[in-house]
Amino acid sequence: MTQTRLALVAGGGDLPRRLIEACRQQDRPVFVLAFNRFTDAETVEGVEHAWCRLGAAKRIADLFAEWSVEDVCFAGHFRRPGLMELAPDGEAMRFLLKVGWRSLGDAGLMDAIAAELEERGYRVIAPQDVLGDLLSTEGCYTRAAPDDGAWEDIGRGRQVARVLGTADAGQGVVVQQGVVLAIEAAEGTDAMLARCGELSREGPGGVLVKVRRPQQDDRVDLPTVGIDTIRAAAAAGLRGVAVEAGGAVLVDHDALVALADELGLFVVGLPADDPPPS
């Protein structure tokens, strides 16, 4: 069966590289769309690619046509730029006026981009459609497990994160001993964790909770946890990380769990709809 040509819209981090390797193993043709100040240079080594700026919608459309792209997959970290940094061309400006640039949060904007691509005849697929076993499952993955105090913090964090998700304002929350130390905003998870160390209290460390937003389009912008997240959580003095089953991408699951075990952190997948035990 002939594989459709995939355009991988690559942000930062390891996930795009893992998807490229999966495409190689599947003999699937892949074209990487890389963005200045977002995509890691090593991501595009040895793979067909083009560099572009985020606001160059006409060039992106031309590249997709040149490479006969049929499927599009978004993967990696993107920081939402300001309008001046975006420097939209005429086509991008028409799109922004259509969707209401200032009225959309980060996830809402990604959803709008995905919908626009589908209107133009492309099929938007999820990273987990390219590489299986990426999604979180229910249960504790690590030797360490949450105690009663950690479960209380997880419950509090999940409650706050869902409110943030409703407002499309972030996906992650750090809670320690019932106190919300930090919420994720434009800086991203790792930067949020970097400032938690100075905010931590005496006693048992906090927890990082990441949940998908209500009405989440699972093809784009699912919460992501990788080994860098685990390192940052440990450096911030946290005890563990909690995500919702089926609601997060775990990049390199085995390495992630091994590192968490080495550092003494727990990683747990919560039931998708039920509250965590208390």
PyMOL commands that set and color helices and strands:
alter all, ss='L'
color gray80, all
select helices_A, chain A and resi 15-25+41-44+57-66+83-86+90-99+101-103+106-119+127-130+148-166+189-194+197-199+227-235+253-263
alter helices_A, ss='H'
color red, helices_A
select strands_A, chain A and resi 6-10+30-35+49-52+71-75+123-125+139-140+172-176+179-183+207-210+224-225+240-244+249-250+266-270
alter strands_A, ss='S'
color yellow, strands_A
deselect
rebuild
show_as cartoon
